[in-house]
């Protein structure tokens, strides 16, 4: 009984076979078919390798939603060098809620040389080239997102030379936590002091001739500090043409959640516009000399997710490549063979007509001479 059931099952499976096997004695091979087969296999191998490369690659997906987080603090990462001595300058933040955040809460004032060493200048030139490429090709930002934590640090390297000159500049670096509302981070003359109607700076003891707000922004970012991410103002350098000069940066900050296969972090992207002018009250140009960064928080939040092609989709595309190439090459081979046969038949027919014998009355004889055994002797 078991053997009968097995035979019935095998017979049933044979009837369901959608791939019948043709005996090799019935298959006709040709040189043209072998050539087409070789071309087909080579094309399949090439496209399979290319498809596997696409399968291994990833892309960034951008989703937008309303930012509902208004209670958390915003972190500002700062590394700015000003061409003035540290005792002459002060930095702080004042937001729209009239909340003052002093630089003593997280910033460090470090006396340094404003001029860069040869190695630092080379680093700055490289950073400028990257920034110019990012402005031209925005798709490179996806590469930076995917390579976060893998790339080299974007911080200014330390000096490789031991300069004996006295420091003539002040490096202000560190981070501050502020409210998630629009605010103004500024660096101006004198240390900041609290005031009932805002705040003020002790600038009376500093002479105007010592004002020099030439500066270099080695790093400025918002949110979690992520190594390898290049921000729009990194590497920016401005040289003041006058003692009383104001530099303004208008920044729009966009909260961003970054989810890749390497990291998952909450950071912020931002765009910036710049303006600079000389303070001259007699000419109607009023204001305070210094560096002012006015930032505003966008109400939209961007979620950037790194995605990968599913394995099942890779298999479907691979099957489509193999089946499509086999079908296409089979059709092209059949068409080419048909065209070749038509051409060869016409050529043989033409050569046959040219060898026919003319008859006395002007007709031609299309009959071949009969070959017998006697004619061979």
ABEGO torsion letter per residue (X at the ends): XAAAAAAAAAAAAAAABABBBBBAAABBBBAAAAAAAAAAAAAAAAAAAAAAAAAABBBBBBBBBBBABAABBBBBBBBBBBBBBAAABBBBBBBAAGBBBBAAAABBBBBBBABBBAAAAAAAAAAAAAAAAAAABAAAAAAAAAABGABBBABBBBBABBBABBBABBBBBEBBBBBBBBBBBBBBBEBBBBBAAEBBBBAAABBAAABBABBBBABBBBEBBBBGBBBAABGBBBBBABABBBBBBBBBBBBBBBBBAABBBBBBBBBBBBBBBBBBAAAGBBEBBEBBBBBBBBABBBBBBBBBBBAAAAAAAAAAAAAAAAAAAAAAAAAAAAAAAAAAAAAAAAAAAAABBBBAAGBBBABBBBBBAAAAX
